[in-house]
Amino acid sequence: MAGVSPSAKTFTTKQGQYLAFIHLYTKLHRRPPAEADIREYFRVSPPSVHQMVLTLERVGLIKRQQRTARSIEVLVDPKCLPELI
């Protein structure tokens, strides 16, 4: 992960679940999830997923490459992520 100290970033329970999903999906599939993958797992609307991705990026918990699909990178130490429910 991009060198963010574990205690430097805090997140809500919901944000933690999204981060844990993105991390686990990336580990299992060797590529980050698409927003559609996140939507299917959490059973939420496309705008809800997109808003959460924007929020996670704005607060510095993930980074993405603009105009590049499946480019989400979690910036939180995996040891600090919650169990995925």
C-alpha positions as CSV (number, residue, x, y, z in Angstrom):
1,M,0.0,0.0,0.0
2,A,1.1,3.5,-0.7
3,G,2.9,4.2,2.6
4,V,0.0,5.6,4.6
5,S,0.5,5.0,8.3
6,P,-2.3,2.9,9.9
7,S,-3.3,5.5,12.4
8,A,-3.1,8.4,9.9
9,K,-6.5,7.6,8.4
10,T,-9.8,6.9,10.0
11,F,-13.0,5.8,8.4
12,T,-16.6,5.0,9.2
13,T,-17.9,1.4,9.5
14,K,-19.5,1.7,6.0
15,Q,-16.3,3.0,4.5
16,G,-14.4,0.2,6.2
17,Q,-16.6,-2.4,4.5
18,Y,-16.1,-0.8,1.1
19,L,-12.4,-0.7,1.7
20,A,-12.3,-4.3,2.9
21,F,-14.3,-5.4,-0.2
22,I,-12.0,-3.5,-2.6
23,H,-8.9,-5.0,-0.9
24,L,-10.2,-8.5,-0.9
25,Y,-11.6,-8.4,-4.4
26,T,-8.2,-7.1,-5.7
27,K,-6.4,-9.8,-3.8
28,L,-8.6,-12.6,-5.2
29,H,-9.0,-11.4,-8.8
30,R,-5.6,-9.7,-9.2
31,R,-7.4,-6.5,-10.4
32,P,-9.5,-3.9,-8.6
33,P,-13.3,-4.2,-8.8
34,A,-15.4,-2.2,-11.2
35,E,-18.1,0.0,-9.6
36,A,-20.6,-2.6,-10.9
37,D,-18.9,-5.3,-8.8
38,I,-19.1,-3.2,-5.7
39,R,-22.8,-2.4,-6.5
40,E,-23.6,-6.1,-6.8
41,Y,-21.9,-7.1,-3.5
42,F,-23.5,-4.3,-1.4
43,R,-26.8,-4.3,-3.3
44,V,-27.0,-0.5,-3.7
45,S,-27.6,1.8,-6.6
46,P,-24.9,2.9,-9.0
47,P,-25.0,6.5,-7.8
48,S,-24.5,5.3,-4.2
49,V,-21.4,3.3,-5.2
50,H,-20.0,6.2,-7.2
51,Q,-20.6,8.7,-4.4
52,M,-18.8,6.3,-1.9
53,V,-15.8,5.9,-4.3
54,L,-15.6,9.7,-4.7
55,T,-15.8,10.1,-0.9
56,L,-13.1,7.5,-0.2
57,E,-10.9,9.2,-2.8
58,R,-11.6,12.7,-1.4
59,V,-10.6,11.7,2.2
60,G,-7.5,10.0,1.0
61,L,-8.4,6.3,1.7
62,I,-8.1,5.3,-2.0
63,K,-6.6,6.6,-5.1
64,R,-7.7,6.2,-8.7
65,Q,-6.3,7.0,-12.1
66,Q,-8.7,9.3,-14.0
67,R,-10.3,7.8,-17.1
68,T,-8.9,4.3,-16.3
69,A,-11.3,1.5,-15.5
70,R,-10.6,-0.7,-12.4
71,S,-7.9,1.6,-11.1
72,I,-8.9,1.8,-7.4
73,E,-6.0,1.4,-5.0
74,V,-6.6,1.1,-1.2
75,L,-4.2,3.4,0.7
76,V,-5.0,1.9,4.2
77,D,-2.8,-0.8,5.7
78,P,-4.7,-4.1,5.2
79,K,-4.1,-4.9,8.9
80,C,-6.3,-1.9,9.8
81,L,-9.3,-3.0,7.6
82,P,-12.3,-4.6,9.3
83,E,-13.6,-8.1,8.5
84,L,-15.9,-8.1,5.5
85,I,-19.5,-8.8,6.6
